[in-house]
Amino acid sequence: MRAIQTTKVVHKAIQIPVRVANVIKSSNGSTGLSNACPDCSGDVGLKNVCKGCAKEISYAEVQKKYKITESEQRVLTKDELDELNSSNSAIKVIGSISNEEFKSSLITGSYFVLPQTKLKKKSEQDQVADNKRSYAILRETILLSDKPFTVTFAIRQKEKLGVFVVEDNTIILLTLAFKEYVQEQDEDLSIELSDGDKAKAKKFAQSIGKTKLDEIKDTYNEKLERILSGKSQPQDEDKSEDEDMWGSL
């Protein structure tokens, strides 16, 4: 599996060499929808045009600014931007959090964390075995703990927050939103259900059949492939047996 970053999991004096890989398959950039010219079907690019003075700016001239308020802004220098970027890509174990504090609403993404086995020199092959063992010990530590391990790390020089979990013998790094940026849901959604309401909920739950995630396909891509191959749109399935679920409950 191709890694997007090689780094180390660090806690005090412990350092475990690992690779970080994307969970989601990424496009190679050569395929996909793009803007096309109506005359020759060529790719339509975008110009960097200032919204203030309408001047066209070359990419090399473009600066970065931070909007503080609608009327106040600050242009950042290269040195200031470099200071913002994190130069340390190590995955630092910060501590553990309670299961109550670890909420699924905080999860923003995920990465595979794998042992570092891609070493260039044959003389380093003994190190591969050590790396695999260190990785296995880390994985066992996560499994034995009853609380999620919180970590900080950097991807593409931007600092992120995450937790370690184990799935199918593999360490998964779940990225989390920093708590200060998460909106609080402050609506009161509590309501007392009658016996009839609970009966409807039970019937609704019983009506939902079992499924498997690998059986659920991306219908957008299926339609796109059908269009590109020139195939006709399939007829809608017979829906005569469909019924108003809520009305029937």
HUUR-V235970 format. One record per residue. N is the residue number from 1. RES is the residue in one small letter. PHI is phi in degrees with one decimal (none if undefined). OMEGA is omega as a letter, one per 40 degrees, with the letter a starting at -180 (999 if undefined). Layout:
<<N,RES,PHI,OMEGA> <N,RES,PHI,OMEGA>>
//
This chain:
<<1,m,none,a> <2,r,-74.7,a> <3,a,-89.3,i> <4,i,-93.6,a> <5,q,-163.6,i> <6,t,-108.8,a> <7,t,-158.1,i> <8,k,-138.9,i> <9,v,-88.0,a> <10,v,-121.6,i> <11,h,-148.1,a> <12,k,55.4,a> <13,a,-88.1,a> <14,i,-85.2,i> <15,q,-135.5,a> <16,i,-118.4,a> <17,p,-66.3,a> <18,v,-140.6,i> <19,r,-115.4,i> <20,v,-113.5,a> <21,a,-129.8,i> <22,n,-67.9,i> <23,v,-80.4,a> <24,i,-86.1,i> <25,k,-63.1,a> <26,s,-105.1,i> <27,s,-72.7,i> <28,n,-79.7,i> <29,g,85.7,a> <30,s,-91.3,i> <31,t,-121.8,i> <32,g,123.3,i> <33,l,-73.3,i> <34,s,-150.9,i> <35,n,-74.7,a> <36,a,-125.2,i> <37,c,-71.5,a> <38,p,-71.0,a> <39,d,-94.9,a> <40,c,-121.5,a> <41,s,66.7,i> <42,g,-71.8,i> <43,d,-66.4,i> <44,v,-100.8,a> <45,g,-89.2,i> <46,l,-111.5,i> <47,k,-94.9,i> <48,n,-85.5,a> <49,v,-114.2,i> <50,c,-65.9,i> <51,k,-75.3,a> <52,g,-87.0,a> <53,c,-113.1,i> <54,a,68.0,i> <55,k,-79.7,i> <56,e,-80.6,a> <57,i,-113.0,i> <58,s,-71.9,a> <59,y,-59.3,a> <60,a,-65.5,a> <61,e,-88.9,a> <62,v,-64.5,i> <63,q,-106.9,i> <64,k,-108.7,i> <65,k,-133.8,i> <66,y,-114.9,a> <67,k,-87.5,a> <68,i,-83.0,i> <69,t,-138.6,i> <70,e,-61.0,a> <71,s,-108.1,a> <72,e,-121.2,i> <73,q,-146.8,a> <74,r,-139.1,i> <75,v,-80.1,a> <76,l,-98.4,i> <77,t,-81.2,i> <78,k,-61.4,i> <79,d,-62.9,i> <80,e,-68.2,i> <81,l,-66.6,i> <82,d,-62.7,i> <83,e,-66.0,i> <84,l,-70.0,a> <85,n,-70.9,i> <86,s,-82.3,a> <87,s,-90.6,a> <88,n,-105.1,a> <89,s,-92.5,a> <90,a,-61.9,i> <91,i,-88.4,a> <92,k,-95.8,i> <93,v,-76.1,a> <94,i,-90.4,a> <95,g,166.0,i> <96,s,-112.3,i> <97,i,-120.6,i> <98,s,-71.4,i> <99,n,-62.6,i> <100,e,-68.7,a> <101,e,-79.4,a> <102,f,-83.6,a> <103,k,-109.8,a> <104,s,-63.4,i> <105,s,-67.6,i> <106,l,-85.5,a> <107,i,-71.8,a> <108,t,-115.6,a> <109,g,176.7,a> <110,s,-156.4,i> <111,y,-138.0,i> <112,f,-80.7,i> <113,v,-113.9,a> <114,l,-125.0,i> <115,p,-66.5,i> <116,q,-78.6,a> <117,t,-119.5,a> <118,k,-94.4,i> <119,l,-104.9,a> <120,k,-77.9,a> <121,k,-95.4,i> <122,k,-63.3,a> <123,s,-67.9,a> <124,e,-96.3,a> <125,q,-64.9,i> <126,d,-63.1,i> <127,q,-66.6,i> <128,v,-60.4,i> <129,a,-62.6,i> <130,d,-63.9,a> <131,n,-63.7,i> <132,k,-63.6,i> <133,r,-67.3,i> <134,s,-61.5,i> <135,y,-62.6,a> <136,a,-64.1,i> <137,i,-66.2,i> <138,l,-61.5,i> <139,r,-60.9,i> <140,e,-66.6,i> <141,t,-61.3,i> <142,i,-64.6,a> <143,l,-66.2,a> <144,l,-75.9,a> <145,s,-75.7,i> <146,d,-96.3,i> <147,k,-134.2,a> <148,p,-64.9,i> <149,f,-82.7,i> <150,t,-91.8,a> <151,v,-134.7,i> <152,t,-118.8,a> <153,f,-160.0,i> <154,a,-130.0,i> <155,i,-119.5,a> <156,r,52.1,i> <157,q,71.2,i> <158,k,-107.4,a> <159,e,-70.9,a> <160,k,-134.1,i> <161,l,-114.3,a> <162,g,-159.5,i> <163,v,-135.8,i> <164,f,-93.9,i> <165,v,-134.6,i> <166,v,-118.7,i> <167,e,-134.6,i> <168,d,51.1,i> <169,n,70.5,a> <170,t,-120.8,i> <171,i,-77.8,i> <172,i,-110.4,i> <173,l,-100.3,i> <174,l,-89.3,i> <175,t,-83.2,a> <176,l,-120.2,i> <177,a,-74.6,i> <178,f,-63.6,a> <179,k,-56.0,a> <180,e,-66.9,a> <181,y,-102.4,a> <182,v,-92.5,i> <183,q,-72.1,i> <184,e,-87.0,i> <185,q,-82.8,a> <186,d,-106.6,i> <187,e,-79.6,i> <188,d,-84.1,a> <189,l,-104.3,a> <190,s,-74.8,i> <191,i,-154.3,a> <192,e,-86.7,a> <193,l,-90.7,i> <194,s,-79.6,i> <195,d,-60.3,i> <196,g,-66.4,i> <197,d,-63.2,a> <198,k,-66.8,i> <199,a,-65.4,i> <200,k,-63.0,i> <201,a,-61.5,a> <202,k,-64.8,i> <203,k,-65.3,i> <204,f,-60.5,a> <205,a,-62.0,a> <206,q,-69.5,a> <207,s,-80.2,a> <208,i,-87.6,a> <209,g,-78.3,i> <210,k,-80.0,i> <211,t,-148.3,i> <212,k,-127.8,a> <213,l,-60.9,a> <214,d,-73.5,i> <215,e,-90.5,a> <216,i,-94.5,a> <217,k,-100.8,i> <218,d,-78.0,a> <219,t,-67.3,i> <220,y,-60.8,a> <221,n,-67.5,i> <222,e,-62.9,i> <223,k,-65.3,a> <224,l,-63.9,i> <225,e,-61.7,i> <226,r,-66.4,i> <227,i,-65.8,a> <228,l,-66.9,i> <229,s,-87.2,i> <230,g,79.7,i> <231,k,-80.4,a> <232,s,-78.6,i> <233,q,-70.0,i> <234,p,-66.7,i> <235,q,-67.2,i> <236,d,-62.0,i> <237,e,-66.9,i> <238,d,-63.5,a> <239,k,-109.8,a> <240,s,-65.6,a> <241,e,-87.6,i> <242,d,-65.6,i> <243,e,-144.7,i> <244,d,-72.4,a> <245,m,-58.7,a> <246,w,-67.1,a> <247,g,-66.7,a> <248,s,-87.3,a> <249,l,-78.5,999>>
//
